[in-house]
Amino acid sequence: MTLPDIQTRERIRQKADELFMQLGTRNVSMDDIARDLGMSKKTIYQSYNDKDELVNAVLDFILSKMKRECEECKTDSHDAIHELILTMELLAEQFRNMNPIILHDLEKHHTAAFMKFVHYKQDYLFTVVKENMMRGIREELFRADLNVDVLSKFRLESMMMPFNTQLFPTSKYTLIQVIEVIMGHYMFGLATAKGHALILQYKAERIKSKPI
């Protein structure tokens, strides 16, 4: 593939990413992407065989980026609670303009892409959550009596709840609002007295650092 071909493919992927995040995959056609890019649909099909391939390309990019940023949260954090705070801030940035219907669209209309996400959640994210919990126990910020395996699975499933638009309709809740409430509940449920104090300290620092 030549450099212009690669650049065209990337432009299409970026525009599809933008539109899918805003509207979901079902509500975005190849015609919509072509029109927004000012190119012919034929050009898009020269880069991607069909919409499924384009959805997969977008998901591959997102999962790779999320994995890299998760590792950065772990590396840059002072402790297990700080890692969760950084992760919450990362999610707030990633999901700021995201329509929660996208996971439903993947499950219903793009089975291969949805299964790729499921494997990412069950393999990579499970390991991240479990290692964070064990780190917190070592640092005496999380309770030593935690069932790490059960609570890691609980955390993974609670991550999916904000995307349930029947449970949390977008007319009443924002994705970020629900994520922050669930994450706060999760952290306090794990924490020792020392951990509780640190959560409150980080929370106060976040509030103080936010622009008025």
Secondary structure as a PSIPRED ss2 file (coil, helix, strand):
# PSIPRED VFORMAT (PSIPRED V4.0)

   1 M C   1.000  0.000  0.000
   2 T C   1.000  0.000  0.000
   3 L H   0.000  1.000  0.000
   4 P H   0.000  1.000  0.000
   5 D H   0.000  1.000  0.000
   6 I H   0.000  1.000  0.000
   7 Q H   0.000  1.000  0.000
   8 T H   0.000  1.000  0.000
   9 R H   0.000  1.000  0.000
  10 E H   0.000  1.000  0.000
  11 R H   0.000  1.000  0.000
  12 I H   0.000  1.000  0.000
  13 R H   0.000  1.000  0.000
  14 Q H   0.000  1.000  0.000
  15 K H   0.000  1.000  0.000
  16 A H   0.000  1.000  0.000
  17 D H   0.000  1.000  0.000
  18 E H   0.000  1.000  0.000
  19 L H   0.000  1.000  0.000
  20 F H   0.000  1.000  0.000
  21 M H   0.000  1.000  0.000
  22 Q H   0.000  1.000  0.000
  23 L H   0.000  1.000  0.000
  24 G C   1.000  0.000  0.000
  25 T C   1.000  0.000  0.000
  26 R C   1.000  0.000  0.000
  27 N C   1.000  0.000  0.000
  28 V C   1.000  0.000  0.000
  29 S C   1.000  0.000  0.000
  30 M H   0.000  1.000  0.000
  31 D H   0.000  1.000  0.000
  32 D H   0.000  1.000  0.000
  33 I H   0.000  1.000  0.000
  34 A H   0.000  1.000  0.000
  35 R H   0.000  1.000  0.000
  36 D H   0.000  1.000  0.000
  37 L H   0.000  1.000  0.000
  38 G C   1.000  0.000  0.000
  39 M C   1.000  0.000  0.000
  40 S C   1.000  0.000  0.000
  41 K H   0.000  1.000  0.000
  42 K H   0.000  1.000  0.000
  43 T H   0.000  1.000  0.000
  44 I H   0.000  1.000  0.000
  45 Y H   0.000  1.000  0.000
  46 Q H   0.000  1.000  0.000
  47 S H   0.000  1.000  0.000
  48 Y C   1.000  0.000  0.000
  49 N C   1.000  0.000  0.000
  50 D C   1.000  0.000  0.000
  51 K H   0.000  1.000  0.000
  52 D H   0.000  1.000  0.000
  53 E H   0.000  1.000  0.000
  54 L H   0.000  1.000  0.000
  55 V H   0.000  1.000  0.000
  56 N H   0.000  1.000  0.000
  57 A H   0.000  1.000  0.000
  58 V H   0.000  1.000  0.000
  59 L H   0.000  1.000  0.000
  60 D H   0.000  1.000  0.000
  61 F H   0.000  1.000  0.000
  62 I H   0.000  1.000  0.000
  63 L H   0.000  1.000  0.000
  64 S H   0.000  1.000  0.000
  65 K H   0.000  1.000  0.000
  66 M H   0.000  1.000  0.000
  67 K H   0.000  1.000  0.000
  68 R H   0.000  1.000  0.000
  69 E H   0.000  1.000  0.000
  70 C H   0.000  1.000  0.000
  71 E H   0.000  1.000  0.000
  72 E H   0.000  1.000  0.000
  73 C H   0.000  1.000  0.000
  74 K H   0.000  1.000  0.000
  75 T H   0.000  1.000  0.000
  76 D H   0.000  1.000  0.000
  77 S C   1.000  0.000  0.000
  78 H C   1.000  0.000  0.000
  79 D C   1.000  0.000  0.000
  80 A H   0.000  1.000  0.000
  81 I H   0.000  1.000  0.000
  82 H H   0.000  1.000  0.000
  83 E H   0.000  1.000  0.000
  84 L H   0.000  1.000  0.000
  85 I H   0.000  1.000  0.000
  86 L H   0.000  1.000  0.000
  87 T H   0.000  1.000  0.000
  88 M H   0.000  1.000  0.000
  89 E H   0.000  1.000  0.000
  90 L H   0.000  1.000  0.000
  91 L H   0.000  1.000  0.000
  92 A H   0.000  1.000  0.000
  93 E H   0.000  1.000  0.000
  94 Q H   0.000  1.000  0.000
  95 F C   1.000  0.000  0.000
  96 R C   1.000  0.000  0.000
  97 N C   1.000  0.000  0.000
  98 M C   1.000  0.000  0.000
  99 N C   1.000  0.000  0.000
 100 P C   1.000  0.000  0.000
 101 I H   0.000  1.000  0.000
 102 I H   0.000  1.000  0.000
 103 L H   0.000  1.000  0.000
 104 H H   0.000  1.000  0.000
 105 D H   0.000  1.000  0.000
 106 L H   0.000  1.000  0.000
 107 E H   0.000  1.000  0.000
 108 K H   0.000  1.000  0.000
 109 H H   0.000  1.000  0.000
 110 H C   1.000  0.000  0.000
 111 T H   0.000  1.000  0.000
 112 A H   0.000  1.000  0.000
 113 A H   0.000  1.000  0.000
 114 F H   0.000  1.000  0.000
 115 M H   0.000  1.000  0.000
 116 K H   0.000  1.000  0.000
 117 F H   0.000  1.000  0.000
 118 V H   0.000  1.000  0.000
 119 H H   0.000  1.000  0.000
 120 Y H   0.000  1.000  0.000
 121 K H   0.000  1.000  0.000
 122 Q H   0.000  1.000  0.000
 123 D H   0.000  1.000  0.000
 124 Y H   0.000  1.000  0.000
 125 L H   0.000  1.000  0.000
 126 F H   0.000  1.000  0.000
 127 T H   0.000  1.000  0.000
 128 V H   0.000  1.000  0.000
 129 V H   0.000  1.000  0.000
 130 K H   0.000  1.000  0.000
 131 E H   0.000  1.000  0.000
 132 N H   0.000  1.000  0.000
 133 M H   0.000  1.000  0.000
 134 M H   0.000  1.000  0.000
 135 R H   0.000  1.000  0.000
 136 G H   0.000  1.000  0.000
 137 I H   0.000  1.000  0.000
 138 R H   0.000  1.000  0.000
 139 E C   1.000  0.000  0.000
 140 E C   1.000  0.000  0.000
 141 L C   1.000  0.000  0.000
 142 F E   0.000  0.000  1.000
 143 R C   1.000  0.000  0.000
 144 A C   1.000  0.000  0.000
 145 D C   1.000  0.000  0.000
 146 L C   1.000  0.000  0.000
 147 N C   1.000  0.000  0.000
 148 V H   0.000  1.000  0.000
 149 D H   0.000  1.000  0.000
 150 V H   0.000  1.000  0.000
 151 L H   0.000  1.000  0.000
 152 S H   0.000  1.000  0.000
 153 K H   0.000  1.000  0.000
 154 F H   0.000  1.000  0.000
 155 R H   0.000  1.000  0.000
 156 L H   0.000  1.000  0.000
 157 E H   0.000  1.000  0.000
 158 S H   0.000  1.000  0.000
 159 M H   0.000  1.000  0.000
 160 M H   0.000  1.000  0.000
 161 M H   0.000  1.000  0.000
 162 P H   0.000  1.000  0.000
 163 F H   0.000  1.000  0.000
 164 N C   1.000  0.000  0.000
 165 T C   1.000  0.000  0.000
 166 Q C   1.000  0.000  0.000
 167 L C   1.000  0.000  0.000
 168 F C   1.000  0.000  0.000
 169 P C   1.000  0.000  0.000
 170 T C   1.000  0.000  0.000
 171 S C   1.000  0.000  0.000
 172 K C   1.000  0.000  0.000
 173 Y C   1.000  0.000  0.000
 174 T C   1.000  0.000  0.000
 175 L H   0.000  1.000  0.000
 176 I H   0.000  1.000  0.000
 177 Q H   0.000  1.000  0.000
 178 V H   0.000  1.000  0.000
 179 I H   0.000  1.000  0.000
 180 E H   0.000  1.000  0.000
 181 V H   0.000  1.000  0.000
 182 I H   0.000  1.000  0.000
 183 M H   0.000  1.000  0.000
 184 G H   0.000  1.000  0.000
 185 H H   0.000  1.000  0.000
 186 Y H   0.000  1.000  0.000
 187 M H   0.000  1.000  0.000
 188 F H   0.000  1.000  0.000
 189 G H   0.000  1.000  0.000
 190 L H   0.000  1.000  0.000
 191 A E   0.000  0.000  1.000
 192 T C   1.000  0.000  0.000
 193 A H   0.000  1.000  0.000
 194 K H   0.000  1.000  0.000
 195 G H   0.000  1.000  0.000
 196 H H   0.000  1.000  0.000
 197 A H   0.000  1.000  0.000
 198 L H   0.000  1.000  0.000
 199 I H   0.000  1.000  0.000
 200 L H   0.000  1.000  0.000
 201 Q H   0.000  1.000  0.000
 202 Y H   0.000  1.000  0.000
 203 K H   0.000  1.000  0.000
 204 A H   0.000  1.000  0.000
 205 E H   0.000  1.000  0.000
 206 R H   0.000  1.000  0.000
 207 I H   0.000  1.000  0.000
 208 K H   0.000  1.000  0.000
 209 S H   0.000  1.000  0.000
 210 K C   1.000  0.000  0.000
 211 P C   1.000  0.000  0.000
 212 I C   1.000  0.000  0.000
